[in-house]
């Protein structure tokens, strides 16, 4: 199974040692993220440290652990799908277009997200944490 992971899932896994982190790290599922997730993570590092109670170096350690398992896909591999994804997400949330474009490019089995905005599109399947828990 190939699942594209939205940044909110990565953030949640860093904030709390939860099922989300366990799924990402120990699952047999192939997880991928668009490369911009790394930049978004760096932009939210202070927020994550506040919410998690961890130091920045601890958050970075967990992020490294997660990104050893979650594959990062360069923009070149999904950029041809960005125009369609932007069109689909234009009235929803254009910031989510790279995630959608990656799912379309890879013909992924779904997008794992907590973002209800993805429920407003019908191009790719939305996968929730409970569903993935049943898989492991």
C-alpha positions as CSV (number, residue, x, y, z in Angstrom):
1,X,0.0,0.0,0.0
2,X,1.3,3.5,-1.0
3,X,0.1,6.4,1.1
4,X,0.9,10.1,0.7
5,X,1.3,11.7,4.1
6,X,0.0,15.3,4.7
7,X,2.2,17.5,6.8
8,X,-0.3,17.6,9.7
9,X,0.3,13.9,10.2
10,X,4.1,14.5,10.4
11,X,3.5,17.4,12.8
12,X,1.2,15.3,15.0
13,X,3.8,12.5,15.1
14,X,6.4,14.9,16.4
15,X,4.2,16.6,19.0
16,X,3.1,13.4,20.7
17,X,4.3,9.8,21.0
18,X,1.1,8.4,19.7
19,X,-0.4,5.8,17.3
20,X,0.4,8.2,14.5
21,X,4.2,8.0,15.2
22,X,4.0,4.2,15.7
23,X,2.2,3.8,12.4
24,X,4.7,5.9,10.5
25,X,7.7,4.2,12.1
26,X,6.7,0.6,12.4
27,X,4.2,0.0,9.6
28,X,4.7,-2.1,6.5
29,X,2.9,0.6,4.5
30,X,5.0,2.7,2.1
31,X,4.6,6.4,3.1
32,X,5.8,9.3,1.0
33,X,5.7,13.1,1.3
34,X,6.3,15.9,-1.2
35,X,9.6,17.6,-0.6
36,X,8.1,20.9,0.6
37,X,7.0,19.2,3.8
38,X,10.6,19.6,5.1
39,X,10.5,23.4,4.6
40,X,7.1,23.5,6.2
41,X,8.4,21.6,9.2
42,X,11.3,24.0,9.6
43,X,8.8,26.9,9.5
44,X,6.8,25.3,12.4
45,X,9.6,24.0,14.6
46,X,8.9,26.5,17.4
47,X,5.2,25.7,17.4
48,X,6.0,21.9,17.5
49,X,8.5,22.4,20.4
50,X,6.0,24.4,22.4
51,X,3.2,21.8,21.9
52,X,5.4,18.8,22.4
53,X,7.4,20.1,25.4
54,X,10.5,18.8,23.6
55,X,13.7,20.8,22.7
56,X,14.3,21.6,19.1
57,X,17.1,19.0,18.8
58,X,14.8,16.3,20.1
59,X,12.1,17.3,17.6
60,X,14.8,17.2,14.9
61,X,15.9,13.7,16.1
62,X,12.3,12.4,15.8
63,X,11.9,14.0,12.4
64,X,15.1,12.3,11.2
65,X,13.8,9.0,12.5
66,X,10.5,9.5,10.7
67,X,12.1,10.6,7.4
68,X,14.3,7.5,7.4
69,X,11.0,5.6,6.9
70,X,8.9,8.1,5.1
71,X,10.3,8.7,1.6
72,X,10.6,12.3,0.3
73,X,9.6,12.7,-3.3
74,X,11.2,15.6,-5.3
75,X,8.9,18.1,-6.9
76,X,10.0,17.0,-10.4
77,X,8.2,13.7,-9.9
78,X,4.8,15.3,-9.4
79,X,5.0,18.8,-10.9
80,X,3.1,17.7,-14.1
81,X,0.1,17.1,-11.8
82,X,0.3,20.4,-10.0
83,X,-1.9,22.4,-12.4
84,X,-4.7,19.8,-12.1
85,X,-4.3,19.7,-8.3
86,X,-4.3,23.5,-8.0
87,X,-7.5,23.6,-10.1
88,X,-9.1,21.0,-7.8
89,X,-8.0,22.7,-4.6
90,X,-8.5,26.3,-5.8
91,X,-11.7,26.9,-3.7
92,X,-10.6,24.5,-0.9
93,X,-7.0,25.1,0.1
94,X,-4.3,25.7,-2.6
95,X,-1.6,24.9,-0.1
96,X,-2.7,21.2,-0.2
97,X,-2.2,21.0,-3.9
98,X,1.3,19.4,-3.7
99,X,0.0,16.6,-1.6
100,X,-2.8,15.9,-4.0
101,X,-0.5,16.2,-7.0
102,X,1.9,13.7,-5.5
103,X,-1.0,11.2,-4.8
104,X,-2.1,11.6,-8.4
105,X,1.4,11.3,-9.9
106,X,2.1,8.1,-7.9
107,X,-1.4,6.7,-8.2
108,X,-1.3,6.3,-4.4
109,X,-3.8,4.3,-2.5
110,X,-4.7,7.5,-0.6
111,X,-3.7,10.6,1.3
112,X,-3.4,10.3,5.1
113,X,-4.5,13.5,6.6
114,X,-6.5,15.1,9.5
115,X,-7.4,18.0,7.2
116,X,-11.1,18.0,6.5
117,X,-10.5,20.1,3.4
118,X,-9.4,16.9,1.6
119,X,-12.9,15.5,2.1
120,X,-14.1,18.3,-0.3
121,X,-12.2,16.8,-3.2
122,X,-13.0,13.5,-4.9
123,X,-9.8,12.9,-7.0
124,X,-8.0,10.8,-4.4
125,X,-9.1,8.7,-1.4
126,X,-8.6,10.1,2.1
127,X,-7.2,7.7,4.6
128,X,-7.7,8.2,8.4
129,X,-5.6,7.0,11.3
130,X,-8.2,4.5,12.4
131,X,-8.1,2.9,9.0
132,X,-4.3,2.5,9.1
133,X,-4.4,1.1,12.7
134,X,-6.6,-1.7,11.3
135,X,-3.8,-2.4,8.7
136,X,-1.1,-3.0,11.2
